Amino acid sequence: MILNALMLGFFSNNCKKAVRCLCMSSSH
């Protein structure tokens, strides 16, 4: 269960970073 929560947090963090990078690259 804890591992699942860690994975979820890891993926959500990566998604946020990816979206941020995408927004940055698209705005340039």
C-alpha positions as YAML, in Angstrom:
chain: A
units: angstrom
residues:
- id: 1
  name: MET
  ca: [0.00, 0.00, 0.00]
- id: 2
  name: ILE
  ca: [2.78, 2.44, 0.95]
- id: 3
  name: LEU
  ca: [4.68, 1.54, -2.21]
- id: 4
  name: ASN
  ca: [1.55, 2.27, -4.24]
- id: 5
  name: ALA
  ca: [1.23, 5.70, -2.62]
- id: 6
  name: LEU
  ca: [4.90, 6.42, -3.31]
- id: 7
  name: MET
  ca: [4.48, 5.43, -6.95]
- id: 8
  name: LEU
  ca: [1.40, 7.62, -7.27]
- id: 9
  name: GLY
  ca: [3.23, 10.61, -5.76]
- id: 10
  name: PHE
  ca: [6.24, 9.97, -8.01]
- id: 11
  name: PHE
  ca: [4.09, 9.84, -11.15]
- id: 12
  name: SER
  ca: [2.07, 12.92, -10.15]
- id: 13
  name: ASN
  ca: [5.28, 14.87, -9.53]
- id: 14
  name: ASN
  ca: [6.70, 13.76, -12.88]
- id: 15
  name: CYS
  ca: [3.44, 14.73, -14.60]
- id: 16
  name: LYS
  ca: [3.60, 18.21, -13.09]
- id: 17
  name: LYS
  ca: [7.24, 18.59, -14.19]
- id: 18
  name: ALA
  ca: [6.43, 17.30, -17.67]
- id: 19
  name: VAL
  ca: [3.48, 19.67, -18.02]
- id: 20
  name: ARG
  ca: [5.61, 22.58, -16.82]
- id: 21
  name: CYS
  ca: [8.35, 21.72, -19.32]
- id: 22
  name: LEU
  ca: [5.74, 21.37, -22.07]
- id: 23
  name: CYS
  ca: [4.25, 24.77, -21.23]
- id: 24
  name: MET
  ca: [7.72, 26.35, -21.19]
- id: 25
  name: SER
  ca: [8.73, 24.86, -24.55]
- id: 26
  name: SER
  ca: [5.38, 25.73, -26.17]
- id: 27
  name: SER
  ca: [5.50, 29.36, -24.96]
- id: 28
  name: HIS
  ca: [8.97, 29.90, -26.48]
...
